[in-house]
């Protein structure tokens, strides 16, 4: 765009070693336009970083729009303007805006041969090469800062989504009395995560537009700094064509959420929605439109028609099945270990009959678990009823008559086994945990019923 505005004075054409340029205007007009271009490029680079910082404050630090306007936005406008102004004043004061031999005015010394020939002094732009390097460093730092801030925003959004998912999973196991508060908290976390996802998409689009538009320019500038004598013509034209399009792309990105919302509500094309958004100034779009909203079925109706569960139901079902499987596995392990530890045999005097207490102990365990739910029974009543029921179940399951029990009791009393031997046999035959009250009560009952030989 700056190529036609070149100096055609005799001084510049006589001192230049490059072919005459097809210039329109003079040296002053070329310097003014180049100064505007450099100021705009530096400010544009830094404004892209400031835009990413804006989204970072909104998403990560939870700044509201009013607080952003009052405390953050003035600084974000001040920093790019001041930096671009300082750079431009330095370039103008050092007379570093000169023709660079590529039909453009840029940060270059004059005459051009003073960079390579030490015998030719630089009449203008003694620090032009240094300013050119500073300009490239500013561009690279802006790109790195934009990428870093974007990654930071992405990590923050992922954490918020993880918290929202955990909140939805915890909601499955909440009691019915707290269900309302849990639902409200889950909806708040879900809405915050959805809003953060929208802002992350916007910030990513801005960063990608910046990278796409300035990648060819970065390559060209790097080749110039490296002292390359031949830069591909196609690469130069690509840089000059794509770089000015960043403003148009930013407008499309800025209006994208409003265009999508308008198209979701009304049956119109993209260009029609974009036109209405731009003409309305992105404010009060619905009030300025005379379109009829398209009828849309509710999401619940769509799910019923497709016979597909919602993602919330899927998460809830997965959490319930996982918790149920863990509970079942824990209970089966507990029953297996307790049954194995309490499996023992009692031999009679003739060594021909044996009584297994595996099933009996399971019955005692089930009854003790059931007794925990009966809070109305007192401790004495529960103990007496448990002993009576155990005696009845014993006679029913194993067919032991009163005579046999009396005979076994007499034999055990006649043996006269002392307490130390009893404890030693119990330690060899049974291994139980002192924390398990149910197992301890069952063992005490068996010892009282069948004697110390057990």
N, C-alpha and C positions, 0 to 999 in steps of 0.2 A: 504493500500500500504506500510505502514511503519512496519507492523507486522513482517516480516521476519528478519528485521535488528534489532536484540536485542543483548544485551551483554550476553556472555556465560562465563564470568570470574568467578572464584571461589568466589571472594569477594562479588559480587552482589548476587550470588546464595546462599551463606551461610547466609548472613544477611537478606535476604528476607524471609518473612513468607508466601508468596504465592507460588504456585507450580512452578517448573522450566518452563521457556518459551522455545518454540522451536525456538531458536535464531539462526540467521546467521549474522556473523560480530562481532563487539565489541561495547563497550560503546561509543567510539568516533564517529563511523559511525552512530549510532542511534541518538546521539545528533545533529550531522550535519544535518541529514535528518529531524529531528523534528524541528530544527531551520528554515530550508527552508520552511517547511510546515506552521509554525506559521507566518513567515514573509509574505508568500504568502496569507494566509487567511486574515490577518489584512489589507494588501494592497488591496486585492480584495474587502473587505467590503467597504473600503473608496473610492475605484475607482468607485463603483456603485453609491455612493453619488455624486462624482464629475461628473459622466456622467449625472446624473439628473440636476446638476447645469449647465452643458454645455447647455442642452436643455432649461433650464430656461432663461439663458442669451440670447439665440437665439430667443425664442418666446416672452417672456415678455418684455425684455429690448431692443429687436431689434438690437442685435449685429450681424454684418456680419461676414462671415467666416474668412476674413483676420484679422479683429479686434480680433476675438476669438483666432486665432493662435498666435497673437502677445502679447496679454495682459492677456488672461484668461487661455489658455492651460498650459503655464509654471507653474502657481500656482497650477493648478489641478494635475499636475504631481509631484510637489514638496511636497505638503502636505501629500499624502499617503506614499510616500517614507520615509520622515523624521519621521513620526509617527511610522511606522512599524519598522524602524531602531532603534529608541529609545527604543521601547518595547522589541525588541530582544536583544539589548545590556544589558538591565536591567535583562532579564531572564538569559542570559549567565553569567553575573557577579555574580548573586546570586546563581548560580548552581541550577536553578529551573527546568531544563529539566531532568526528572528522570522517571523510569518505574512506572506506576500507577496501576499495577496489572491486566490490561485488555489487555495484549499483545501489549501495546502501550507505547511509551514515550510521556509524556505530562508535563504540569505545575503541578508538584506534589512534595511534600517533600520526603526525604529519611532518614530513613526507613519509610514505610507507616504507622506504628503504632504510630509515633510521633504526628499524628494529633489527635488521640483519647486517647493515654496514656501519661500522663504528666511525668511519670518516664523515658520515652524513649526520649532522646534528638534528635533533627533533625540535622543530620550530613550535609545534603545538602538541599537547597531550603527552607530556613526559611520563605521567603515571597512568596512561590509558591502559597499558597491559595489566598493571596491578588492579585497576578498577574492573577490568574484564574478568580477572580471576575472582575478585570479590563477588561480582554478579553471579558467576557460576556457583560459588560456594553457597550464596544465599538460596539459590534455586535448589541445590542438592539438600541443604538443611531443611528447607520447607517440605520437600518430598519425604525425607526421613521422619520429620516430626509428624506429618500427616499420617504416615503408615503406623508409627508408634501409637499415636492417640487412637487410631482406628482399632488397633489390636487391643488396646486397653478397654475401649468401649465394648468390643466383642466379648472379652473375658467377663466384664461386668454383667452383660446381658445373659450370658450363659449361667452365671451364678444366680441371677434372679430367676431364671427359668427353673433351675434346679431346686431353689427354695419353693417355688410355686408347685412343682411336682411333689416334693415332700409334704407340703401342706395338704395337697389333695389325697395323698396316700394316708396320712395321719387321720384324715377326716373319716376314713372307713371304720376306725376303731374307737371313735369318740362316743361317749354315752349319749343317750337320747336327750337328756336334759341340756346338754351343751351343744346340741346339733346346730341350733340357729347361729350361735356365735361362731362356731367353726366354719359354717358355710359362708358367713359374712367375711371372715378373715381370709378364707380361700379365694373368694371372688376378688377381694382387694389385691391379693398377691398376683392373681391371674391377670387382672386388668393392668397392673403395673408392669408385669412382664410383657404383655402385648404392646403397651405403649413404648417400652424400651426397644422392642423388636422393630417397630415402625421407625423410630429415630435412628436405629442402627442401619437400617436399609437406606435411609436418606443420607446419612454420613458416608456410607460406602459408595453411593452413587456420585456424590460430590468428589470424593477422593479419586475414583476411577476416571471421572471426566478430567480432572486435573492431570493425572498421569498420562492419559491417552493424548491429550492436547499438547503436552510439553515434552513427551519422550523424544520426538524427532528434533525438537529444538535443543534438547540436552545433548543429543548425539552430535549435532552440528557444532554446538558451542565447544564440546570437548575436543572435537577434531581441530577447531581453530586454536584452542589453547595449546594443544599438542604440536602445533606448527605444521599441520597437514597442508600441502600445497594444492591438492585437488580434492574438492568435496563434490560428491555426486550431485548432478543437477536435479535429479528426481527427488533426492532427500531434501534439498533446499526448498523445492517447490512444495513438497509435502509439509514441511515445517511451516512455511508461510501460509499454507491453506488451512491446516488444522488448528493452529494456535489461536487465530481470531475467533474460532467457533466456540470457545469455552463459555463465553457469555450466553450464547444461544442455548447451549446444552444445560447450563445452570438454570436458565428459565424453565426449561422442560422438566428438570428435576424438581424445582421448587413447586411447580404446579401439578406434579404427578399425583400426590395424595388427593387433592381436590378433584382432579379429573377422574380418578378412579371412583371416588365417592359419588360424583355426579352420574357417571355411567352405570354404577350399581343401582342408582335410584331411578334413572330415566333410561329409556331405550333410545339412545343416541350414539353416534359414532364418536371416535376419538377426537377428530378435528373439530367437530361441533362442540364437544365438551370443552376442549382447549380454548376455543374462541370465546365461549361464554365465561370461562374462568378468567381469562385475560381482560375481557371487557368489563367484568364486574369488579376487577381489582382484587380478586380472591377473597372478597368479603360479602356476606349476605347473598350468596349465590342462589339459594332457594327462593328468596323474596323477589329476585329479579327475573326468575324463570316462570314462564307460563305453561310449562310442560306438565303432562299428567304422569304421575309415578306409575311405573309398571307393577302389576300385581306379582307378588313373590310369595310362594308357599313358605310356611314356617319350617324351621329346621327340624322340628320334631316330626312334622308330617313327611318331610323328605326321608328321614331316617326310617320311618315306618314303611314307606313305600319301597325303599331299597332293602328293607329287612336287615339293616346293618346297625349294630350298636354304636353309640357315640364313643368318642375317645375317652370321655370321663367314665363311662360304664366299663370300658375295657381296662382302664387303670384300676378301678375299684375291684373288678372281678379278679384281676391278676393279684392284687394285694390280699384279697380274701383267700384265694386258693393257696397262695404262698404261706400265709399265716396258719391256715388249716393244716397244710401238710407238715409244717414244723411242729404244730401242737400234737398231731397224730403220731409223728415219729418220736417225740419226747415221751408221750404217754406209753407207747409200745415198749420203748427202752426201759422206762421205769417199771412197768409190769413184769417185763422179762427178768430184770435184775432182782426185783423183790421176790418173784416166784422161785427163781433159782436159789436165792439165799435161804429161803424158808422151806425148801424141799427136803424133807427128812423122813426117816422111817423108824417106826417103833416095833421092836421085836418082842414077841411074847416069850414065855418061859420055854416052850417047845421049839422055838426057832422056825415054826412052820407058817405062822400068820404074821403079816405086817400090815400096818395101816399107813397110807400115804396122806400127808397133810397138804399136798399142793393145792387141790381144789378147795379144801377147807379154808386155807389162808386167803385164797382169792375171794371167797365169800365174805370173810371177815373184812378184807380190804374194801370191797364194794360197799359193805354196810357202814364202815367207818367213814368213807367218803360221802355216802348219802346222809350220814348223821351230821356232817358239817353244815349242810344246808338247812337243817331243822334247828333254827335258833330258839324256838320256844321251849325245847326240852332242857331240863336242868342237867347238871353233871351226874348227880346220883341216879336219876331216872334213866338216863342214857346208858350208864354202865350196867344197871340191873337188867334193862331190856336187852342189851347186847349179849349178856351172859346167858339169859334164858333162850334167846333165839339161836345162839351158837350151840347150846346143848341139844336143842330140837333138830337143827340142821345136821349135827353130828350123827344122831341116831338115824335120821332119814337117809343120809347119803352113804353111810358105811355099814348100816345094819347091825350096829353094836347094841346088844341088849344090856339091861341093867345088871344081869348076873355077870356078864363078861367084864363090865366096867368094875364091878365090885371085886372080881377075881384079880384083875390087873392091879387095882389099888392095893389089895392085900399083899400081892407079890412085891410091889414096889416098896411098901413099908417094911417088909421082911428083909429086903436086901440091905436097907440102912445105909444108903450111899451118903457120904458126907457132902458138905457144900462145896469144898474145893474140887472134888472130882466132878461134881455137877457143872461147875463153871468151866472146867477144862474141856469136858465133852461138848458143852455148848460152843466154846470157842473153836473146837475142831469141826463141828458139824454145821455151824451157822456163821456167816459173815454178814453183819448188818451195820448200818450207819447209825450212830448215836443220835443224829438229827431227825431220823425218821420215826416219829411217834407211833405211827400205825403199826410198823413192824415190831416195835418194842412191846406194845400192848398185846399183839397176837402171841408173841413168844411167852409173855407172862401168863396169858390164859392157858396156853398149851401145857406149861410147866405145872400150873395149879391143877389142871384136869388129869393129866396122865403121870404125874409124879416127877421126881428129880432125875430118874434114869434117862429121860428125854434129853 
